[in-house]
Each structure stands twice: as structure tokens, then as C-alpha cells.
Amino acid sequence: MGKTKTQKRTAVRADWLDERRREARMVIADVAHHSDYLVRMACNVLVAHGETFEEREDARILLVVLDAKTPGRLPAPFSTGEGRS
């Protein structure tokens, strides 16, 4: 008996996610040769879809490191206007 449409869709989605995880892992494994943008995207994939807690947590920590490296990328904290002339 063949797979139902839902089973086929689930299998295709699982294959797609496996491929995205594989690509994300390759980017992170060679982080020195990829842009911060691409590394961030790879980290976001693994934070959301990593197979283990450790993989998701490592990706989250790498995002924190990247954010600390480029603080101007984030919105400025709320300013009270003090110190301005």
C-alpha cells in the first residue's frame, strides 16, 4: 500500500530539514570562511531545528558571540536624551 499525501509531505519536509541542517553545520564548521550574515542564518536554523539540546545551545551561544562582535548591528538602547546639547 502506498503512502498517503500527508505521509509524503511529511517525508519531503523531513528530508528538506535534514538538508538545511547539514548545510548549516557545514557553514558553522568553516565559520572563518563565511560572512557573519550566513553564519547567523545557519545558527538560526540550528537554534530552531537542531537535533540535540547541545547543538541548539551551541548555535544560540554563537549568535550571542556574533552580536557582541558587531554591536552596531542591534538597535540602540532607549536614550533619555541626557548629555546631548
C-alpha positions, 0 to 999 in steps of 0.5 A: 500500500502506498503512502498517503499525501500527508505521509509524503509531505511529511517525508519531503519536509523531513528530508528538506530539514535534514538538508538545511541542517547539514548545510548549516553545520557545514557553514558553522564548521568553516565559520572563518570562511563565511560572512557573519550574515550566513553564519547567523542564518545557519545558527538560526536554523540550528537554534530552531531545528537542531537535533540535540539540546547541545547543538541548539545551545551551541548555535544560540551561544554563537549568535550571542558571540556574533552580536557582541562582535558587531554591536552596531548591528542591534538597535540602540538602547532607549536614550533619555536624551541626557548629555546631548546639547 
